[in-house]
Amino acid sequence: MSTFLQYVVEGLTIGSFYALVALGYTMVYGIIRLINFAHGDLFMVGAFIGWTSLAALASAHLPLALALAAAFAVSMVATGGLGVAIARVAYQPLLRAPRLSILITALGISLALENAVLLIYGAGFRTYPHLLTHAGLNLLDVQITFAQIGIVAVSFTLMLGLYFFVHHTFLGTAMRALAIDQDAARLMGIDVERMIQLTFFIGSVLAAVAGVMEGLFYTQINFFMGFVLGLRAFTAAVLGGIGNIPGAMAGGLLIGLLEAFGAGYVSSQWTDVFVFGVLIAVLVVKPTGLFGERVVERM
């Protein structure tokens, strides 16, 4: 039983990273019906910006909490700005173009980001400083570190904050109106372009938070990390019902649990088989995903 619970803890930790990135996928899709395949690479860029910030702050001898806060802030702002720039330059001019054009553009941006980081940082791994300790709790022979508790708590808090923002603020209402009908939203005085850019900014910020947290937790990052995680996060968004915020969170946690159980009870080589196998099975039974009923009307 303790082994099972330990895998649950590991799965929820991994799933929290997937969930934060999946929220970005689902936000963008909910607004403009675009699958932003470059989103996983924004997660990677956020991780590298966080690493660079910590390396630059190391010589300043700042208190740990202040250095971490600064690294998160720099990564979030820079990655959010990059997301807005990508939206303005690459996606918004193509909103009325064939969907295939936008898809190819997204793939091109993904490759551009990966190769830019490759040229700047090289192909090897970069190592975050070991700032997180293994201190934690031992419940029923299950080891839960405070870092794992923090990661899950941050992910849930951001998801709840995003849900509240989308459903209980003026800007969130404007986003939902835009998701239903762009032309009608424009006629009602909503600045469609700014709402799209805000959506990309929020999604990119969430990806940056996930990137820095993963860097701190696993300590090693490389230029290709965004492709693999982005693919699984996209799977999580589809599994939960893409366009649905709670669905993206649930899908991310479910993918994390599947990965942990698959690696623990069978083999890590079978992880993708389990993950994508369950996705296919769910979509065959329920094509809209687990929470897909409200995708057309809500985010």
Secondary structure, 3 states (H helix, E strand, C coil): CHHHHHHHHHHHHHHHHHHHHHHHHHHHHHHHCCCCCCHHHHHHHHHHHHHHHHHHHHHHCCCHHHHHHHHHHHHHHHHHHHHHHHHHHHHHHHCCCCHHHHHHHHHHHHHHHHHHHHHHHCCCCEECCCCCCCCEEEECCEEEEHHHHHHHHHHHHHHHHHHHHHHHCHHHHHHHHHHHCHHHHHHCCCCHHHHHHHHHHHHHHHHHHHHHHHHHHHCEECCCHHHHHHHHHHHHHHHHCCCCHHHHHHHHHHHHHHHHHHHHHHCHHHHHHHHHHHHHHHHHHCCCCCCHHHCCCCC
